[in-house]
Amino acid sequence: MSLQSPLKVVFDTDPGVDDALALAFLHAHPGLDLLAVTTVFGNADIETTTRNARYLCQRFGISAPIAQGAAKPLHRARNPSPVAIHGGNGLGDYPVPDLRLPPLQPRDAADEIIARIRAAPGAVTIIAVGPLTNLALACTRDPEIAILAREVILMGGAFGVGKHAGNVTPHAEANIFNDPEAAAIVLAAPWPISIVGLDVTLDCLLTNEAAEALTERAGWLGRFIFDVTRHYVEAYRADGVDGCCLHDVAAVAYAIDRGLFRIRHGAVGVDTIGPQTGRTRWLPDEPPPAPRNVCVGVDRDGLVDLFCESIVRQSALTEAET
């Protein structure tokens, strides 16, 4: 089931190759209304992820305001950037020209999130595809936003469905592992949360054939998607994955059409100490503070088709305007 009217979205991101694809997708789909982009450390340091967000917004023609967020976890040192996956510049070493980029908001990401939720109570969905530090700071500064937000959709975690477990440790997924204390705060807050984790995202592949087809069908945007994913694809190939994992794209797809996903409900938490730090787990004996949806299955072909057709449509619209 698709949305009947545009969903107001704040996109909290750490660009990131798959973040770039997710941002293009979010902008392309008419069912989503992008209110703001907020940045966080993760796939690179905060200066780099913010520069990437500004560049991508300029490249895609996105006029939404951009706010820089957290540079490090709440209580830990920042983990090294995943250069092997996202390259030295966070965008797979795709050349980012030194251009005049869109300005940043004077307020930080947490305050931007607070302001957007308070400006439209009950209407704003946060799609968070990086460490959850900005969200934790926002709901710590203003706890009431958790009951004013429509929903938080986060890409993160792994619940051991099928063969899927952690991707930075045997137990932990990167976004949660990079700030488990922030994840614990967010998961304990009384806002509705949907989790799109490795249990489904590792099954969502843009094959090389599909990426090549986009270069023919989606003009400059298809060529950009193909080029920016080359380093990322090679990194995953070393682990036996043949294609581009659409981790963050899957979170956007959930916002558009959650009918693509099989969902389990129940309270969830995260380990913050010990050898399993960063592990997300079910809490079967605890009631959730608000609805919790965890994706445990996905129509992978339907998701990839939704992404590709949105990109093709956006490319056609862009080229028609030029």
Residue pairs with C-beta under 8 A, 6 or more apart in sequence:
1 257
1 258
1 259
2 31
2 256
2 257
3 31
3 32
3 256
3 257
6 30
6 31
6 32
6 33
7 31
7 32
7 33
7 125
7 150
7 255
8 33
8 35
8 116
8 120
8 123
8 124
8 125
8 150
9 26
9 32
9 33
9 34
9 35
9 124
9 125
9 126
9 127
9 255
10 35
10 36
10 37
10 38
10 112
10 113
10 116
10 117
10 124
10 125
10 126
10 127
11 22
11 23
11 26
11 34
11 36
11 37
11 38
11 127
11 129
12 38
12 39
12 40
12 69
12 109
12 113
12 126
12 127
12 128
12 129
12 130
12 134
12 135
13 19
13 22
13 23
13 37
13 38
13 39
13 40
13 49
13 53
13 128
13 129
13 130
13 248
14 39
14 40
14 41
14 42
14 43
14 44
14 49
14 90
14 129
14 130
14 131
15 23
15 39
15 43
15 44
15 49
15 52
15 53
15 56
15 90
15 91
16 42
16 43
16 44
16 49
16 52
16 86
16 90
16 91
16 129
16 130
16 248
17 43
17 85
17 86
17 87
17 90
17 91
17 92
17 228
17 229
17 231
17 232
17 244
18 129
18 232
18 244
18 245
18 246
18 247
18 248
18 249
19 43
19 52
19 129
19 130
19 248
20 52
20 56
20 91
20 228
21 206
21 225
21 228
21 229
21 244
21 246
21 248
21 249
21 307
22 127
22 129
22 246
22 248
22 249
22 251
22 252
23 37
23 53
23 56
23 57
23 60
23 62
24 56
24 60
24 221
24 224
24 225
24 311
24 314
25 249
25 252
25 253
25 307
25 310
25 311
26 32
26 34
26 127
26 252
27 34
27 60
27 61
27 62
27 314
28 310
28 311
28 313
28 314
29 252
29 256
29 310
31 255
31 256
32 252
32 255
32 256
34 62
34 64
35 64
35 116
35 124
36 64
36 65
36 66
36 67
36 105
36 112
36 113
36 116
37 53
37 57
37 62
37 64
37 65
37 66
37 67
38 66
38 67
38 68
38 69
38 109
38 112
38 113
38 134
39 46
39 49
39 50
39 53
39 66
39 67
39 68
39 69
39 109
40 46
40 49
40 69
40 70
40 109
40 130
40 131
40 133
40 134
41 49
41 70
41 71
41 72
41 78
41 130
41 131
41 133
41 178
42 49
42 130
42 131
42 174
42 175
42 178
43 49
43 81
43 82
43 85
43 86
43 90
43 130
44 52
44 81
44 86
44 89
44 90
45 71
45 78
45 81
46 68
46 69
46 70
46 71
46 72
48 81
48 89
48 90
49 90
49 130
50 66
50 68
50 104
51 96
51 101
52 89
52 90
52 91
52 96
53 66
54 66
54 101
54 102
54 104
55 96
55 97
55 99
55 101
56 62
57 63
57 64
57 66
57 102
58 99
58 101
58 102
59 224
60 221
61 318
65 105
65 112
66 102
66 103
66 104
66 105
67 104
67 105
67 107
67 108
67 109
67 111
67 112
68 104
68 105
68 108
68 109
69 108
69 109
69 110
69 133
69 134
69 137
70 109
70 110
70 131
70 133
70 134
70 137
71 78
72 78
72 133
73 131
73 133
73 178
73 179
73 181
73 182
74 133
74 136
74 137
74 179
74 181
74 182
74 185
75 181
76 179
76 181
78 178
79 168
79 177
79 178
81 90
82 174
84 235
85 232
85 235
85 236
86 92
86 231
86 232
87 93
87 94
87 231
87 232
89 96
91 228
92 228
92 229
92 230
92 231
92 232
93 231
94 227
94 228
94 231
105 112
107 115
109 134
109 137
109 138
110 134
110 135
110 137
110 138
110 141
111 138
111 141
113 126
113 134
113 135
113 138
113 145
114 138
114 141
114 142
114 145
116 124
117 124
117 126
117 145
117 148
117 149
118 142
118 145
118 148
121 148
122 148
122 149
122 150
123 150
124 148
124 149
124 150
125 149
125 150
125 151
125 152
125 153
125 255
126 135
126 149
126 151
126 152
126 153
127 153
127 154
127 155
127 251
127 252
127 255
128 134
128 135
128 152
128 153
128 154
128 155
128 156
128 251
129 154
129 155
129 156
129 175
129 247
129 248
129 251
130 175
130 178
131 175
131 176
131 178
131 179
131 182
131 183
132 154
132 156
132 175
132 176
132 179
132 182
132 183
132 185
132 186
133 179
133 182
135 152
135 182
135 185
135 186
136 179
136 181
136 182
136 183
136 185
136 186
137 182
138 145
139 145
139 146
139 185
139 186
139 189
139 191
140 185
143 189
145 191
146 189
146 190
146 191
146 290
147 190
147 191
149 191
149 192
150 192
151 191
151 192
151 193
151 194
152 186
152 191
152 192
152 193
152 194
153 193
153 194
153 196
153 251
153 254
153 255
154 175
154 186
154 193
154 194
154 195
154 196
154 251
155 175
155 196
155 197
155 201
155 247
155 248
155 250
155 251
156 173
156 174
156 175
156 176
156 183
156 195
156 197
156 280
157 173
157 175
157 176
157 183
157 195
157 197
157 198
157 268
157 270
157 280
157 294
158 164
158 165
158 166
158 167
158 171
158 172
158 173
158 197
158 198
158 199
158 279
158 280
159 197
159 199
159 268
159 280
159 281
159 282
159 294
159 296
160 199
161 199
161 200
161 296
161 297
162 199
164 198
164 199
164 202
165 171
165 198
166 172
166 173
166 177
166 198
166 278
166 279
167 173
167 174
167 198
168 174
168 177
168 278
169 177
169 276
169 277
169 278
171 271
171 275
171 276
171 278
171 279
172 180
172 276
172 277
172 278
172 279
173 197
173 198
173 278
173 280
175 183
176 183
176 270
176 278
176 279
176 280
177 277
177 278
180 270
180 271
180 272
180 277
180 278
181 272
183 270
183 278
183 280
184 269
184 270
184 272
186 193
187 193
187 268
187 269
187 270
188 269
188 289
189 289
189 290
190 289
190 290
191 290
192 290
192 291
192 292
192 293
193 290
193 291
193 292
193 293
194 254
194 258
194 263
194 292
194 293
194 294
194 295
195 268
195 280
195 292
195 293
195 294
195 295
196 250
196 251
196 254
196 261
196 295
197 280
197 294
197 295
198 247
199 294
199 295
199 296
200 250
200 261
200 295
200 296
200 297
200 298
201 245
201 246
201 247
201 250
202 241
202 245
202 247
203 298
203 300
204 245
204 246
204 247
204 249
204 250
204 298
204 300
204 303
204 304
205 241
205 242
205 243
205 244
205 245
205 246
205 300
205 304
206 229
206 243
206 244
206 246
206 249
206 304
206 307
206 308
207 242
207 243
208 233
208 242
208 243
210 243
210 304
210 308
211 225
211 226
211 229
211 233
211 243
211 244
212 226
213 222
213 308
214 221
214 222
214 223
214 225
214 226
214 308
214 311
214 312
215 222
215 223
215 226
216 222
217 308
217 312
217 315
218 225
218 308
218 311
218 312
218 314
218 315
219 315
219 316
219 318
219 319
220 315
220 318
220 319
221 311
221 314
221 315
221 318
222 311
222 312
222 315
225 311
229 244
232 244
233 243
233 244
236 242
236 243
236 244
236 245
246 303
246 304
246 307
249 303
249 307
250 295
250 298
250 303
253 260
253 303
253 306
253 307
254 260
254 261
254 295
256 306
257 302
257 306
258 293
260 298
260 299
260 302
260 303
260 306
261 295
261 297
261 298
261 299
262 295
262 296
262 297
262 298
263 293
263 294
263 295
263 296
264 293
264 294
264 296
265 291
265 292
265 293
265 294
266 282
266 283
266 284
266 288
266 292
266 294
267 282
267 283
267 284
267 286
267 287
267 288
267 289
267 292
268 280
268 281
268 282
268 283
268 288
268 292
268 294
269 280
269 281
269 283
269 286
270 278
270 279
270 280
270 281
271 277
271 278
271 279
271 281
